[in-house]
Amino acid sequence: MAQKPKVAFYWCASCGGCEETVIDLDEKVLDVVAAVDIVFWPCAMDFKYSDIETMADGSIAVSFINGAIRTSEQEHVARLLRNKSALVVAFGDCAWMGGIPALANLKSKKGIFNRSYLESPTIVNPEKIVPLEKSVYKGTEVTLPKFYDTVYKLDDIMEVDYYLPGCPPTAKIVANALAAVVAGQLPERKSVLASDKSLCSSCSRNETKPDSVIIKEFKRIHQVIADPETCFLAQGIVCMGPSTRDGCDYPCIKGNMPCTGCFGPVAGADQGARMTAALGGVIESEEEADIERVVSGIPDPAGTFYRYGLSASLLGSKRKDKI
């Protein structure tokens, strides 16, 4: 009997949604289990790092690593899986582009610790204790992983073969990726395993978008009752569709919520820069004061335009302290 390809899943700095996507395969997960041998999946089963350390280099067919790299432990395990795997897939936005965790790159490590452990209104910490990499408790030295100053995308620290977009990726594209691995029918290395068209290209609301969009003010989705049939941009609501890759099956749009950009940019584009340029061309004014008034309707530009991809962006690529 032919040996089934070995597959590993690992969770770094992320919310766990990518792991939920694997479960969302529903009955298809049984097909996955039948087709592959899952040799490492700490989220779902009892595995130890030693289980991987004793394996031969390259013996795992593919490792799906989700989450950004924020700590030394995450880097260590990711590199370990890289050595043991023929292929590594950056599974989801956090691994591919830094994801929402990378928004922390707008703040310092000290500022994050102060807010989390000292300044938050729900914190009671009169002794002002913050985590230390090394401390002594009852005569025993206790160590924690190093918390890096920067949130890294996966290919900042190692070679990545393929990328699965999404926050999280859909069960459909995960199933397709697994099937391609099993069948040995993967595309060119370094490919993003999803469409390279923009979401607008197939959005049902695109028909309602006027030839010339003119925006007098930006409105946030909670401030209005959005028309469920009309293009969000035509309603003055920021929708990241023009600068976002297609393939998510539009759960947000179908729920009358604008695209937030979770499938990342199309090839060769900086998602935030492309969206900024698009919006800059549709603001109805050339007066600086009026433009500032309109733009003030987007209170968090970095979080709006780079919500999922700061580590991979023009804005965030300069912040690369050495690990």
N, C-alpha and C positions, 0 to 999 in steps of 0.2 A: 504494500500500500504506500502511495506517495505521501511524503511528510507534508503536513499542512504548513503554510507560511506562518511564521511567528510575528505577532503584533503586540505593541506596547502602547499604553496610554499613560500620560503623566500630566499633572496639574501644577503649574507654577503660580505666579501672581495673577489671579483672576477670580471671578465670582463663582465658578463652578457650572455656569450655564453650558459650556461645551461638553462637560460630562453628562449633563441632562439630555443633550442632543443625542448622544449615543443611546440612552434609554428610550428616547422618543422614536427610535427606529421601530419600536413596538415589536410585532411578530417577526419583522425582518432581522431583529437582533439574533434570532435563532438561526437564521441563514448565515449571519456573520460568524457565530460560534461554530457552526458546522463547517465553515470554509476556512477558518483561521484558528490558530492556537494563541490565545491571549496569555502572554507570559508575564505581563506586568500591568497592573491596573489598581494601584493602591486605594483609589477612591471606592472601588466596588468589592475588592477581595484582599485577603491578607497576603501581601507580598513584602519582602524585605529587600533593602538595597543589595544585600549579599546575593540574592537570587540572580541579580543582573551582573554583578561583579564576576561571578564564576562562569558566565557564558562566554563563548568564543566571540571575538571581534567580528562584526558583520553578520552574526547569526540571526539577528532579528530582521525580518523583511522590511518592516516599517514601524517607526515610532511616531505617534501623534502626540505632539507636545503642545499643550495649551497654556496660556498665561505668559506674561512678561517676566523678565528676570530682574528681581529686586534684591534678592539675598544670595549669600555665598552658597547656601545649600541648594537653592534652585539652579544656580550655575553648575554646581558639582554634578547634580543628577542629570541635567540636560547634556552636559559634556559626556557623561558616562553612557547615556543612551545613544549619543552620536557615535561613539566608538563601537558600540555593540550592534548598530543598525546599518543596513544597506541604504535605507532611505529615511529621512526625517521630514515630517510634514509639520509646518507651523499651523497649528489647529486653532483657527479663530483669530479675531482682531488683536488680542493682547499679545499673542506670539508673533503675529505677522507685523503689526505696526505699533505695538505698545499698549493699544487699547485705552480704556478709561483709566487704568492705573497710571499711565504715562502723563496724565494731566498733573500728577504730583511733581513733575519736572518743572512746573511753574513756581514751585516753592522749594525751600531748602530742607534738608534732612532735619536740621535743628528746629525749624519752624513747624514741621510736621509733628515732631515729638512733643514740642511745647503745646501745640493745640490738642493733640491726642491724649496726653497724660497730665497736663498741668492747667490748661486754660479753658477747656471745654466746660460749658455750664453744668453738665451732668457729672463731672468728675469730682470725687472727694479724695484728695491726695495730699493731706497736710504735710507729709514727710517729703513730698516732691520727688518721689521715686520714678525713675525712667529706666527702661531696659538697658542693660549693659552687655557687651559681648562676653565679658568675663566677670564673674563675681564669686564670692566665697560664702557658702551657706553651711554652718555647723562644721567648719573645717574642711569642707569639700568644695573644690573648684567646679563651678557650673558654667557652661558655655552656651551661647546662643549663636545662630548664624549671623554673619555680618550683614547689616542693613546698608545697602549701597546708597550713595548720594543721588544716583541716577536710576531711573527705570529704563531698562534696555529691551528692545525687541530681540527676538531670538537670534536673528542672523547678525546681530552686533557681536555675538560672542562665539558663534560657530557657523559652519556651513549648513544651510537649509536647502532641501531639494525641491519642495513644493509648498504652496500656501493655500489654505482654505479660508476664505473670507467669512465674515459674519460675526455678530454678537448676539447669540452664537450662530455658527453655521447652521444651515437647515439640515434636517435629517436626510433630505433628498440628496444634497451634494456630498454628505458624509457617506451615504450608501454608495453613491456613484464612485467616490474616491476609493473606497474599500474594494469595490468590484473591479476597478481598473488595476489596483495593486495585485489582486488575486489572478486576474487575467493577463497581467503583464502588458497592459495597454495604456500606460501613462503617457502624457504628452511630453514635449520638450522640457528638460530639467529647468527649474526656476519658474515654471509656469504657475499662475494663479488658477486654481481649479474651479473656474466659474466664467461666466460670460464677460467679454470685454466691452460690451455696449453699455451706454449709460441707462440708468433706471428709467429716465424720461422716454427713452426710445420705445418702450413697450408699455408705459403706464397708460391705463384707460382714460385718465384725466387729461392726457396730452392733447386730445381733440378740443378741449375747452380752453386751451392756452391761446390767447390772442397773438397775432403776428408780432405785435409790439407791446411788450409788457411795460407799463409805467407804474412805479411804486411811489406813492406820496407819503406813506408811513408804513413801518413794519409793525405788525400786530403779533403778539404771542398767542399760542393756540388756546390758552386758558382765558384769554380776554375776549374771545369772540365765539360765536356759534358758527363753525365753518360749514360751508356748503359741501355736502358729501359727494357732489358730482364734479365740482369745479377745481381746476388747477390751483394748488395752494398759493403759488407765487402770484397768480392773477388776483388772489384775495389779499395780497400783502403779507402772507405768512411765509416765513423762511422754510423752504423745503430743499433738502440737499440733493434731490434727484438729478439735477443737471450735472453734478460732479461726482456722482456715485455709481458704482458698478451695478449692473443688473444681476438678477438671479435669486433674490430673496423671496420671491413670490408675494411681495407687497403686504405683509401682515399689518404694517402700520397704516399704509394708505387705505387698505380695506377697512380698517378701524377708524377712519376719518382722522388720522394723525399724520402730520408731515414726515417725510423721510428725514432721519437724523444722520444718515451717512454710514451705517454700520457695515456695508459691504465694501467700503473703501473706494479708492480712486480707480478710474480706468487706467490702463497702462500708460506710463510716461507722464502722468499728471500729478501735481501736488493738489490734493483735494481742497484744502482751504484756499489756496491761491486762486484756483480755478473758480471756486464759488464766489470769492470776493470780487474777482473780475466780472463775473456774470451779474452780480447784484449792482456793482458800481456802474454798469452800463444801463441800468433801468431805473435809477433814481431820478425823479422828476425835479431837477433843479441843478443849477450850476453855481448857486450862491453858497459860500462856505457855511454860513449859519444854518441854512436850510438843510444842507447835507448832514451837518452834525446833528440836527434835530431828528432827521430820518434815521440815521445810523444809531442814535441813542435808543431806538426801539429794539436793538440787539444788545442787551446788557452784558453778555458774556461771549464776545467774539471768538476767543480761543476755544472755549467749551462748545461753541456752536459749530465752528468750521473744522476743528481738529479734535472732536470728541473722542474719536477712536484711533487716531493715528498720529499723535504728537511726536512720538519717537521716530517716525518715518518721514516727517514733514520738513519743509524748509525752515519752519519756525523752531523745531526741536532738534534738528540734526547736528547743530553746532555744540549741543551740550553732550559731550562724550568724555567724561572723566575716565581715567584708566582704572580698570578693575584690578 
